[in-house]
Amino acid sequence: MSAVKISGVDARAYLQSRTANKTSWSDLDKTRLYSIGTGMYSGLTVLLHPLTVLKIRRQTGSIIENAGTNNIRQYYRGLGVILSMAIPARILYISTLEFTREYAEHIATSLILDPPQYFPFSQNQLQPLLPLVTPFSGGVAGGMAALSSQLIVVPMDVISQKQMVSENPISAREVMRTIISFDGYRGLFRGFGLSLLTSLPAGSIWWAIYAGSKDQLLKMNLDFGMKTEAALIPGFETAKLATIQVASVFSAAIAAALVTQPLDTIKTRLQVLGTTSGASAMSITKELASTGKLYQGLLPRIAHMGIWGSVLSSAYEYLKVVSRKDA
């Protein structure tokens, strides 16, 4: 079979050049990855937790009385339960993300470069799709990772969000006892369906746009770097790569937040109100739609997703390097 060309370049050579410096899931020391990653993730969670509290209170219409430096502890309500439950959730998320992304990329690439005989499209017809493999595999992996972690994330959200909007400090144990006494253990999974409907598109959109934007911007960076003398300036390349990272993350954050914010707002209100209020997803939707509040908390959510994504994705890329088995 003759080699397929992409703008005059052999498709297999093109693919090899793009994957030469990639770290595969099998190359990583999982113990090192999870131990270092837990510390990095916990630190970032503490740093950005006030944005989470602000978003939740905006979405539920709660008001922080006398908010200021004297009441900074109000912005850290629910942090304990998030740190304790988010660690296993993050391990499950990362494991699913990396395994699925690698598998999806392998399947998609194999299908394009060597399509089966019964496939209705030829290799020449499929080869223009090669640049889409990265965003496709990222989208599939992001969606699957988000879905897999919801069994841990939903109870964590239900408990921590009630702590965030409570007028007075309340322990996680007391919140959990109250929920179970009224709704049983099922109450800990209130809004689970909406969480799935929110996390699947949010995860898919975020990772697809992040991976696709970064991929395209890096290609533009290579072309630009060969045509300008600015590349010789010390620190220019580092600054350029940092700009690409931030631009890719915030593009993904804005797109994911805009698409999923209404569902996230409905889910948050449903989880915070509980069954004792008599509220349902339909009644909450009608109320928010009639008052134009479906996008409440959008800016804090974009800021949280953007800052979180910028720091975490950069840290994660570094973490994969230091967690290599041959490092």
C-alpha positions, 0 to 999 in steps of 0.5 A, a space after each residue: 500500500 502506498 504511503 499517504 501524504 499530508 501536505 506533501 509529508 508521509 502520514 506515518 512520518 507525520 504521526 511519528 513526529 507528533 508522538 515522538 516526545 509523548 509519554 504513554 500511560 505504560 511509561 509512567 511509574 503509577 506510585 510516583 505519579 499518584 503520590 506526587 500528584 496528590 500533593 500538587 492537587 491538594 495544594 491547588 484545591 486549597 488555593 482555588 477553593 474560595 472560587 468554588 464557594 463563591 460559585 456555589 453561593 452565586 448559583 444558589 442565591 446565598 449571600 456571604 454576610 460580612 465577607 472579608 479578611 475577618 471571615 476568610 474561613 467562610 470561603 473554606 467551608 467544605 474543604 475537608 470533605 473535598 480534600 478527603 474524597 477528591 483524592 480517590 476521585 482524581 486517581 480514578 479520573 486520571 487513570 481513566 483519562 490516560 488509558 482511554 485517551 491512549 486507546 482511543 488515539 491508537 484505534 482512530 489512528 489505526 483506522 485511518 492509516 490502515 482501514 479494514 477492507 469492509 470499511 466504506 472509505 479508503 485510506 486516501 479519503 481518511 488521511 485528512 482526518 489525522 489532525 483530528 485524532 488528538 482532539 477526538 481522543 481527548 474528548 472521548 477520554 475526558 468524557 469517560 473520565 468525568 463519568 467514571 469519577 461521578 460515583 465519588 464526586 456527587 456525594 462529595 458535592 452534596 455534602 460540601 455544598 451544604 456546608 458552603 451555603 450554611 449560615 453557620 459552620 456545620 460539620 460534614 458528619 452532621 450534614 451526612 447524618 441529616 441527609 441520611 435521616 431524611 432521604 436515606 443513602 439515596 440522598 447522598 446521590 441527589 442530582 446524580 443524573 444531572 451530574 452525569 449530563 453535566 460532566 460528560 459534555 463538560 469533560 468532552 468539550 474541555 479536553 477536546 478543545 484544549 487538546 485541539 487548540 494546543 495542537 494547532 497553536 503548537 504547529 503555528 508556533 513552529 512555523 512562526 519560530 522558523 520565520 522570526 528572529 525573536 526566537 533568539 531572545 532569551 526566555 522567548 520560547 518559554 513565554 510563547 509556550 506558556 501563552 499557548 498553554 493558557 490560551 488553550 485552557 481558557 478557550 476550553 474553559 469558556 466553551 465548556 462553561 457556556 454549554 454546561 452552566 445551566 445544567 450545573 446551576 440546576 444540579 447545584 440548587 437541587 443538591 443544596 435544597 434537598 428533598 425537604 424543600 419539595 423542589 424538583 429539577 423541573 421546578 428549579 429549571 422553570 424558576 431559573 429560566 423565568 428569572 434569567 438566572 440559569 447562568 448565575 455563577 458563570 464568571 467564577 466558574 470560568 475563572 475556576 476552570 481556567 485557573 485550575 486548568 492552566 495550573 493543573 494541566 501544566 503541573 500534570 505535564 511536568 508530573 508525567 515527565 518526573 514520573 517516567 519509569 526511566 526518570 
